[in-house]
Amino acid sequence: MKTKIALITGGSRGLGREMALQLAKQGTNILLTYLSNKEKAEDVVKEIEVLGQKAWTLPLNTAKTSTFDAFFTEASALIENATGTPHFDYLVNNAGTALYKSFAETTEAELDNMINIHFKGVYMFTQKALPFLNNGGRIVNISSGLARFSFPGSSAYGAMKGAIEVLTKYLAKELGDKRITVNSVAPGAIETDFGGGRLRDNKEINDTISALTALGRTGLPEDIGGVVAFLCSEQGRWINGQRIEVSGGIFL
């Protein structure tokens, strides 16, 4: 059986790293991207290679759509050189950044940055990826619990994730003839360095979120990676156009 290949944006740390490792454990080769921390990305590559899979890493700024053509030229050549084909099977749109600011104080420049990273970048990156994505492949868009419930200070971020969830449905419909499934995974509050690690490092915030969650704790990266790997597995083949919240049951 041909080994599958996954492209994961923002795969050098946090949720992206865990997704990469879980997919590698499933027997998938991984191309992961990083924004600035090349060393962390290369550490993940080494971890994947220890698991017996091939892995590569490339820099990518998902806010700069003008760089996407060059990225896929390099990425496809890298994959083809290693495997004999420029195509891959799974795309995980994970890269992102936080913005904690009230609606009244959010500037136009900050809103533009959220749009470019979390919506326009995902939209155009996925479009550029399509010629290289095998029929029968999978696309997983990482959303957020904040598209369903609201916390003050996340209006721009949450709105972009809401847009991603709508886009997911359209992609599932339009790519059905290629047998490509498209789903969104919406993590709840997860302990990573996302947003400066405020959930992980601030006990008061952590305790507040834990009290709001049915399972009584905040999430960990390993709570998310396996869900993405499942959607990219044969067992997940009939799930399409869905939003899957992975939050331990917050705000039920």
ZADO-1210 file (C-alpha; in nm, 4 decimals, padded with zeros to 6 digits):
<atoms>
<atom x="00.0000" y="00.0000" z="00.0000" code="MET" pos="1"/>
<atom x="00.1295" y="00.3448" z="-00.0942" code="LYS" pos="2"/>
<atom x="00.2359" y="00.5564" z="00.2026" code="THR" pos="3"/>
<atom x="00.0185" y="00.8635" z="00.2471" code="LYS" pos="4"/>
<atom x="00.1605" y="01.2142" z="00.2792" code="ILE" pos="5"/>
<atom x="00.0190" y="01.4963" z="00.4925" code="ALA" pos="6"/>
<atom x="00.0906" y="01.8685" z="00.4666" code="LEU" pos="7"/>
<atom x="00.0379" y="02.0406" z="00.8017" code="ILE" pos="8"/>
<atom x="00.0709" y="02.4174" z="00.8354" code="THR" pos="9"/>
<atom x="00.2085" y="02.5413" z="01.1650" code="GLY" pos="10"/>
<atom x="00.3418" y="02.1993" z="01.2569" code="GLY" pos="11"/>
<atom x="00.6442" y="02.2938" z="01.4641" code="SER" pos="12"/>
<atom x="00.4772" y="02.3163" z="01.8059" code="ARG" pos="13"/>
<atom x="00.1566" y="02.2831" z="02.0031" code="GLY" pos="14"/>
<atom x="-00.1411" y="02.1326" z="01.8259" code="LEU" pos="15"/>
<atom x="00.0349" y="02.1103" z="01.4892" code="GLY" pos="16"/>
<atom x="00.3209" y="01.9099" z="01.6355" code="ARG" pos="17"/>
<atom x="00.0810" y="01.6670" z="01.7995" code="GLU" pos="18"/>
<atom x="-00.1163" y="01.6274" z="01.4762" code="MET" pos="19"/>
<atom x="00.2052" y="01.5515" z="01.2886" code="ALA" pos="20"/>
<atom x="00.3138" y="01.2898" z="01.5426" code="LEU" pos="21"/>
<atom x="-00.0257" y="01.1183" z="01.5520" code="GLN" pos="22"/>
<atom x="-00.0436" y="01.1024" z="01.1731" code="LEU" pos="23"/>
<atom x="00.3116" y="00.9660" z="01.1627" code="ALA" pos="24"/>
<atom x="00.2138" y="00.6938" z="01.4112" code="LYS" pos="25"/>
<atom x="-00.0626" y="00.6102" z="01.1650" code="GLN" pos="26"/>
<atom x="00.2021" y="00.5481" z="00.8971" code="GLY" pos="27"/>
<atom x="00.1875" y="00.8848" z="00.7211" code="THR" pos="28"/>
<atom x="00.4818" y="01.0853" z="00.5888" code="ASN" pos="29"/>
<atom x="00.4708" y="01.4501" z="00.6951" code="ILE" pos="30"/>
<atom x="00.5565" y="01.7849" z="00.5397" code="LEU" pos="31"/>
<atom x="00.5161" y="02.0492" z="00.8088" code="LEU" pos="32"/>
<atom x="00.5565" y="02.4234" z="00.7899" code="THR" pos="33"/>
<atom x="00.6845" y="02.6770" z="01.0402" code="TYR" pos="34"/>
<atom x="00.6792" y="03.0560" z="01.0531" code="LEU" pos="35"/>
<atom x="01.0067" y="03.1410" z="01.2291" code="SER" pos="36"/>
<atom x="01.1196" y="02.8610" z="01.4586" code="ASN" pos="37"/>
<atom x="01.3148" y="02.6368" z="01.2235" code="LYS" pos="38"/>
<atom x="01.4872" y="02.4571" z="01.5109" code="GLU" pos="39"/>
<atom x="01.1570" y="02.3462" z="01.6664" code="LYS" pos="40"/>
<atom x="01.0332" y="02.2297" z="01.3261" code="ALA" pos="41"/>
<atom x="01.3465" y="02.0235" z="01.2706" code="GLU" pos="42"/>
<atom x="01.3012" y="01.8677" z="01.6148" code="ASP" pos="43"/>
<atom x="00.9559" y="01.7485" z="01.5083" code="VAL" pos="44"/>
<atom x="01.1036" y="01.6085" z="01.1869" code="VAL" pos="45"/>
<atom x="01.3497" y="01.4056" z="01.3970" code="LYS" pos="46"/>
<atom x="01.0674" y="01.2763" z="01.6175" code="GLU" pos="47"/>
<atom x="00.8747" y="01.1640" z="01.3102" code="ILE" pos="48"/>
<atom x="01.1782" y="00.9922" z="01.1638" code="GLU" pos="49"/>
<atom x="01.2230" y="00.8007" z="01.4894" code="VAL" pos="50"/>
<atom x="00.8708" y="00.6691" z="01.4321" code="LEU" pos="51"/>
<atom x="00.9862" y="00.5316" z="01.0972" code="GLY" pos="52"/>
<atom x="00.8259" y="00.7875" z="00.8670" code="GLN" pos="53"/>
<atom x="00.9709" y="01.0442" z="00.6288" code="LYS" pos="54"/>
<atom x="00.9364" y="01.4091" z="00.7229" code="ALA" pos="55"/>
<atom x="01.0295" y="01.7460" z="00.5789" code="TRP" pos="56"/>
<atom x="00.9856" y="02.1065" z="00.6838" code="THR" pos="57"/>
<atom x="00.9521" y="02.4347" z="00.4955" code="LEU" pos="58"/>
<atom x="00.8958" y="02.7957" z="00.6051" code="PRO" pos="59"/>
<atom x="00.5544" y="02.9486" z="00.5349" code="LEU" pos="60"/>
<atom x="00.3769" y="03.2687" z="00.6306" code="ASN" pos="61"/>
<atom x="00.0090" y="03.1969" z="00.5696" code="THR" pos="62"/>
<atom x="-00.0675" y="03.5704" z="00.5725" code="ALA" pos="63"/>
<atom x="00.1382" y="03.6258" z="00.2546" code="LYS" pos="64"/>
<atom x="-00.0630" y="03.4770" z="-00.0292" code="THR" pos="65"/>
<atom x="00.1883" y="03.6031" z="-00.2853" code="SER" pos="66"/>
<atom x="00.4352" y="03.3390" z="-00.1622" code="THR" pos="67"/>
<atom x="00.2057" y="03.0391" z="-00.2081" code="PHE" pos="68"/>
<atom x="00.2994" y="02.9572" z="-00.5695" code="ASP" pos="69"/>
<atom x="00.6679" y="02.9474" z="-00.4809" code="ALA" pos="70"/>
<atom x="00.5909" y="02.7383" z="-00.1732" code="PHE" pos="71"/>
<atom x="00.4108" y="02.4715" z="-00.3733" code="PHE" pos="72"/>
<atom x="00.6804" y="02.4693" z="-00.6396" code="THR" pos="73"/>
<atom x="00.9358" y="02.3917" z="-00.3684" code="GLU" pos="74"/>
<atom x="00.7105" y="02.1577" z="-00.1709" code="ALA" pos="75"/>
<atom x="00.6063" y="01.9487" z="-00.4704" code="SER" pos="76"/>
<atom x="00.9672" y="01.9166" z="-00.5865" code="ALA" pos="77"/>
<atom x="01.0756" y="01.8110" z="-00.2378" code="LEU" pos="78"/>
<atom x="00.8019" y="01.5480" z="-00.2131" code="ILE" pos="79"/>
<atom x="00.8631" y="01.4198" z="-00.5652" code="GLU" pos="80"/>
<atom x="01.2366" y="01.3894" z="-00.5047" code="ASN" pos="81"/>
<atom x="01.1708" y="01.1786" z="-00.1948" code="ALA" pos="82"/>
<atom x="00.8739" y="00.9719" z="-00.3089" code="THR" pos="83"/>
<atom x="00.8545" y="00.9878" z="-00.6887" code="GLY" pos="84"/>
<atom x="00.5314" y="01.1890" z="-00.6933" code="THR" pos="85"/>
<atom x="00.4633" y="01.5611" z="-00.6312" code="PRO" pos="86"/>
<atom x="00.1223" y="01.4844" z="-00.4844" code="HIS" pos="87"/>
<atom x="00.0056" y="01.4454" z="-00.1266" code="PHE" pos="88"/>
<atom x="-00.3061" y="01.3113" z="00.0417" code="ASP" pos="89"/>
<atom x="-00.3972" y="01.5202" z="00.3446" code="TYR" pos="90"/>
<atom x="-00.3994" y="01.8958" z="00.4043" code="LEU" pos="91"/>
<atom x="-00.4332" y="02.0252" z="00.7598" code="VAL" pos="92"/>
<atom x="-00.4829" y="02.4021" z="00.7785" code="ASN" pos="93"/>
<atom x="-00.3617" y="02.4598" z="01.1322" code="ASN" pos="94"/>
<atom x="-00.1321" y="02.7662" z="01.1334" code="ALA" pos="95"/>
<atom x="-00.2623" y="03.0650" z="01.3237" code="GLY" pos="96"/>
<atom x="-00.2133" y="03.3235" z="01.5915" code="THR" pos="97"/>
<atom x="-00.4243" y="03.4762" z="01.8669" code="ALA" pos="98"/>
<atom x="-00.5590" y="03.8256" z="01.9172" code="LEU" pos="99"/>
<atom x="-00.6955" y="03.9176" z="02.2590" code="TYR" pos="100"/>
<atom x="-00.8525" y="04.2598" z="02.2236" code="LYS" pos="101"/>
<atom x="-01.1982" y="04.4041" z="02.2742" code="SER" pos="102"/>
<atom x="-01.4161" y="04.4757" z="01.9718" code="PHE" pos="103"/>
<atom x="-01.4017" y="04.8506" z="02.0450" code="ALA" pos="104"/>
<atom x="-01.0213" y="04.8537" z="02.0563" code="GLU" pos="105"/>
<atom x="-00.9395" y="04.6221" z="01.7629" code="THR" pos="106"/>
<atom x="-00.7698" y="04.8213" z="01.4881" code="THR" pos="107"/>
<atom x="-00.8249" y="04.7795" z="01.1168" code="GLU" pos="108"/>
<atom x="-00.4668" y="04.6601" z="01.0772" code="ALA" pos="109"/>
<atom x="-00.5213" y="04.3925" z="01.3436" code="GLU" pos="110"/>
<atom x="-00.8445" y="04.2815" z="01.1770" code="LEU" pos="111"/>
<atom x="-00.6707" y="04.2640" z="00.8393" code="ASP" pos="112"/>
<atom x="-00.4005" y="04.0466" z="00.9937" code="ASN" pos="113"/>
<atom x="-00.6613" y="03.8073" z="01.1351" code="MET" pos="114"/>
<atom x="-00.8349" y="03.7915" z="00.7970" code="ILE" pos="115"/>
<atom x="-00.5088" y="03.7294" z="00.6123" code="ASN" pos="116"/>
<atom x="-00.3897" y="03.4527" z="00.8454" code="ILE" pos="117"/>
<atom x="-00.7117" y="03.2770" z="00.9407" code="HIS" pos="118"/>
<atom x="-00.9379" y="03.3176" z="00.6393" code="PHE" pos="119"/>
<atom x="-00.7849" y="03.4579" z="00.3219" code="LYS" pos="120"/>
<atom x="-00.4645" y="03.2615" z="00.3773" code="GLY" pos="121"/>
<atom x="-00.6520" y="02.9350" z="00.4353" code="VAL" pos="122"/>
<atom x="-00.8790" y="03.0001" z="00.1375" code="TYR" pos="123"/>
<atom x="-00.5998" y="03.0718" z="-00.1099" code="MET" pos="124"/>
<atom x="-00.3531" y="02.8173" z="00.0302" code="PHE" pos="125"/>
<atom x="-00.6123" y="02.5437" z="-00.0088" code="THR" pos="126"/>
<atom x="-00.6886" y="02.6599" z="-00.3612" code="GLN" pos="127"/>
<atom x="-00.3187" y="02.6460" z="-00.4513" code="LYS" pos="128"/>
<atom x="-00.2922" y="02.3012" z="-00.2911" code="ALA" pos="129"/>
<atom x="-00.5699" y="02.1438" z="-00.4969" code="LEU" pos="130"/>
<atom x="-00.3588" y="02.0514" z="-00.8045" code="PRO" pos="131"/>
<atom x="-00.1287" y="01.8522" z="-00.5738" code="PHE" pos="132"/>
<atom x="-00.3961" y="01.6911" z="-00.3549" code="LEU" pos="133"/>
<atom x="-00.4806" y="01.3359" z="-00.4584" code="ASN" pos="134"/>
<atom x="-00.8367" y="01.2376" z="-00.5354" code="ASN" pos="135"/>
<atom x="-00.9795" y="01.0652" z="-00.2304" code="GLY" pos="136"/>
<atom x="-00.7753" y="01.2920" z="-00.0051" code="GLY" pos="137"/>
<atom x="-00.8720" y="01.4819" z="00.3090" code="ARG" pos="138"/>
<atom x="-00.8747" y="01.8444" z="00.4163" code="ILE" pos="139"/>
<atom x="-00.8998" y="01.9322" z="00.7855" code="VAL" pos="140"/>
<atom x="-00.9475" y="02.2974" z="00.8788" code="ASN" pos="141"/>
<atom x="-00.8706" y="02.3902" z="01.2370" code="ILE" pos="142"/>
<atom x="-01.1441" y="02.6098" z="01.3795" code="SER" pos="143"/>
<atom x="-01.2106" y="02.6984" z="01.7430" code="SER" pos="144"/>
<atom x="-01.4729" y="02.6610" z="02.0123" code="GLY" pos="145"/>
<atom x="-01.4876" y="03.0405" z="01.9927" code="LEU" pos="146"/>
<atom x="-01.6903" y="03.0089" z="01.6727" code="ALA" pos="147"/>
<atom x="-01.9748" y="02.8583" z="01.8842" code="ARG" pos="148"/>
<atom x="-01.9420" y="03.0389" z="02.2174" code="PHE" pos="149"/>
<atom x="-01.7992" y="03.3804" z="02.2909" code="SER" pos="150"/>
<atom x="-01.5477" y="03.5255" z="02.5323" code="PHE" pos="151"/>
<atom x="-01.4937" y="03.9031" z="02.5332" code="PRO" pos="152"/>
<atom x="-01.1738" y="03.9931" z="02.3530" code="GLY" pos="153"/>
<atom x="-01.1842" y="03.7332" z="02.0751" code="SER" pos="154"/>
<atom x="-01.4323" y="03.8854" z="01.8295" code="SER" pos="155"/>
<atom x="-01.1888" y="03.9033" z="01.5357" code="ALA" pos="156"/>
<atom x="-01.0386" y="03.5591" z="01.5906" code="TYR" pos="157"/>
<atom x="-01.3749" y="03.3935" z="01.6575" code="GLY" pos="158"/>
<atom x="-01.5351" y="03.5543" z="01.3527" code="ALA" pos="159"/>
<atom x="-01.2569" y="03.4246" z="01.1278" code="MET" pos="160"/>
<atom x="-01.3032" y="03.0732" z="01.2639" code="LYS" pos="161"/>
<atom x="-01.6764" y="03.1032" z="01.1964" code="GLY" pos="162"/>
<atom x="-01.5913" y="03.1884" z="00.8361" code="ALA" pos="163"/>
<atom x="-01.3673" y="02.8818" z="00.8159" code="ILE" pos="164"/>
<atom x="-01.6523" y="02.6592" z="00.9292" code="GLU" pos="165"/>
<atom x="-01.8778" y="02.7921" z="00.6522" code="VAL" pos="166"/>
<atom x="-01.5968" y="02.7549" z="00.3981" code="LEU" pos="167"/>
<atom x="-01.5524" y="02.3930" z="00.5103" code="THR" pos="168"/>
<atom x="-01.9081" y="02.3103" z="00.4030" code="LYS" pos="169"/>
<atom x="-01.8633" y="02.4724" z="00.0635" code="TYR" pos="170"/>
<atom x="-01.5381" y="02.2882" z="00.0033" code="LEU" pos="171"/>
<atom x="-01.6962" y="01.9570" z="00.1018" code="ALA" pos="172"/>
<atom x="-01.9706" y="02.0172" z="-00.1540" code="LYS" pos="173"/>
<atom x="-01.7455" y="02.1362" z="-00.4360" code="GLU" pos="174"/>
<atom x="-01.4735" y="01.8741" z="-00.3899" code="LEU" pos="175"/>
<atom x="-01.7077" y="01.5790" z="-00.3538" code="GLY" pos="176"/>
<atom x="-01.6560" y="01.4776" z="-00.7170" code="ASP" pos="177"/>
<atom x="-01.2888" y="01.4253" z="-00.6325" code="LYS" pos="178"/>
<atom x="-01.3861" y="01.2159" z="-00.3277" code="ARG" pos="179"/>
<atom x="-01.2052" y="01.4665" z="-00.1060" code="ILE" pos="180"/>
<atom x="-01.3622" y="01.5046" z="00.2374" code="THR" pos="181"/>
<atom x="-01.3429" y="01.8384" z="00.4162" code="VAL" pos="182"/>
<atom x="-01.4110" y="01.8825" z="00.7866" code="ASN" pos="183"/>
<atom x="-01.3357" y="02.1357" z="01.0580" code="SER" pos="184"/>
<atom x="-01.2019" y="02.0490" z="01.4027" code="VAL" pos="185"/>
<atom x="-01.2812" y="02.3052" z="01.6709" code="ALA" pos="186"/>
<atom x="-01.0590" y="02.2708" z="01.9793" code="PRO" pos="187"/>
<atom x="-01.1717" y="02.4155" z="02.3076" code="GLY" pos="188"/>
<atom x="-00.9213" y="02.5777" z="02.5413" code="ALA" pos="189"/>
<atom x="-00.5912" y="02.3903" z="02.5051" code="ILE" pos="190"/>
<atom x="-00.2739" y="02.4257" z="02.7121" code="GLU" pos="191"/>
<atom x="-00.0088" y="02.5334" z="02.4599" code="THR" pos="192"/>
<atom x="00.2042" y="02.8433" z="02.4069" code="ASP" pos="193"/>
<atom x="-00.0728" y="02.9810" z="02.1799" code="PHE" pos="194"/>
<atom x="-00.1549" y="03.3366" z="02.2833" code="GLY" pos="195"/>
<atom x="00.1598" y="03.3533" z="02.4908" code="GLY" pos="196"/>
<atom x="00.0644" y="03.0445" z="02.6902" code="GLY" pos="197"/>
<atom x="-00.1952" y="03.2342" z="02.8937" code="ARG" pos="198"/>
<atom x="-00.4196" y="02.9311" z="02.9500" code="LEU" pos="199"/>
<atom x="-00.1314" y="02.7021" z="03.0393" code="ARG" pos="200"/>
<atom x="00.0502" y="02.9490" z="03.2637" code="ASP" pos="201"/>
<atom x="-00.2313" y="03.1482" z="03.4275" code="ASN" pos="202"/>
<atom x="-00.3900" y="02.9396" z="03.7046" code="LYS" pos="203"/>
<atom x="-00.6909" y="03.1697" z="03.7415" code="GLU" pos="204"/>
<atom x="-00.7814" y="03.1413" z="03.3708" code="ILE" pos="205"/>
<atom x="-00.7136" y="02.7675" z="03.3763" code="ASN" pos="206"/>
<atom x="-00.9366" y="02.7148" z="03.6799" code="ASP" pos="207"/>
<atom x="-01.2170" y="02.9214" z="03.5243" code="THR" pos="208"/>
<atom x="-01.2161" y="02.7203" z="03.2020" code="ILE" pos="209"/>
<atom x="-01.1902" y="02.3905" z="03.3904" code="SER" pos="210"/>
<atom x="-01.4996" y="02.4800" z="03.5944" code="ALA" pos="211"/>
<atom x="-01.6954" y="02.5480" z="03.2742" code="LEU" pos="212"/>
<atom x="-01.5979" y="02.2142" z="03.1188" code="THR" pos="213"/>
<atom x="-01.7925" y="01.8928" z="03.1780" code="ALA" pos="214"/>
<atom x="-01.4747" y="01.6848" z="03.2114" code="LEU" pos="215"/>
<atom x="-01.3352" y="01.9276" z="03.4660" code="GLY" pos="216"/>
<atom x="-01.0065" y="02.0289" z="03.3045" code="ARG" pos="217"/>
<atom x="-00.8586" y="02.2232" z="03.0166" code="THR" pos="218"/>
<atom x="-00.7422" y="02.0439" z="02.7042" code="GLY" pos="219"/>
<atom x="-00.3973" y="01.9169" z="02.6100" code="LEU" pos="220"/>
<atom x="-00.2436" y="01.8945" z="02.2602" code="PRO" pos="221"/>
<atom x="-00.2710" y="01.5143" z="02.2672" code="GLU" pos="222"/>
<atom x="-00.6491" y="01.5531" z="02.3033" code="ASP" pos="223"/>
<atom x="-00.6606" y="01.7025" z="01.9530" code="ILE" pos="224"/>
<atom x="-00.3978" y="01.5282" z="01.7394" code="GLY" pos="225"/>
<atom x="-00.5708" y="01.1911" z="01.7397" code="GLY" pos="226"/>
<atom x="-00.8983" y="01.3414" z="01.6170" code="VAL" pos="227"/>
<atom x="-00.7259" y="01.4925" z="01.3145" code="VAL" pos="228"/>
<atom x="-00.5476" y="01.1617" z="01.2495" code="ALA" pos="229"/>
<atom x="-00.8820" y="00.9795" z="01.2681" code="PHE" pos="230"/>
<atom x="-01.0371" y="01.2111" z="01.0080" code="LEU" pos="231"/>
<atom x="-00.7441" y="01.1278" z="00.7815" code="CYS" pos="232"/>
<atom x="-00.7842" y="00.7540" z="00.8367" code="SER" pos="233"/>
<atom x="-00.9868" y="00.5004" z="00.6416" code="GLU" pos="234"/>
<atom x="-01.2233" y="00.4810" z="00.9383" code="GLN" pos="235"/>
<atom x="-01.3056" y="00.8514" z="00.8954" code="GLY" pos="236"/>
<atom x="-01.3874" y="00.8309" z="00.5249" code="ARG" pos="237"/>
<atom x="-01.7636" y="00.8916" z="00.5569" code="TRP" pos="238"/>
<atom x="-01.7392" y="01.2057" z="00.7709" code="ILE" pos="239"/>
<atom x="-01.7707" y="01.5077" z="00.5455" code="ASN" pos="240"/>
<atom x="-01.8668" y="01.8727" z="00.5797" code="GLY" pos="241"/>
<atom x="-01.8797" y="01.8479" z="00.9578" code="GLN" pos="242"/>
<atom x="-01.7719" y="02.0625" z="01.2492" code="ARG" pos="243"/>
<atom x="-01.6252" y="01.8468" z="01.5252" code="ILE" pos="244"/>
<atom x="-01.5756" y="02.0269" z="01.8535" code="GLU" pos="245"/>
<atom x="-01.3072" y="01.8754" z="02.0752" code="VAL" pos="246"/>
<atom x="-01.3470" y="02.0647" z="02.3992" code="SER" pos="247"/>
<atom x="-01.4240" y="01.8198" z="02.6804" code="GLY" pos="248"/>
<atom x="-01.7796" y="01.9531" z="02.6863" code="GLY" pos="249"/>
<atom x="-01.7466" y="02.3250" z="02.7542" code="ILE" pos="250"/>
<atom x="-02.0655" y="02.5357" z="02.7743" code="PHE" pos="251"/>
<atom x="-02.3006" y="02.2406" z="02.7265" code="LEU" pos="252"/>
</atoms>
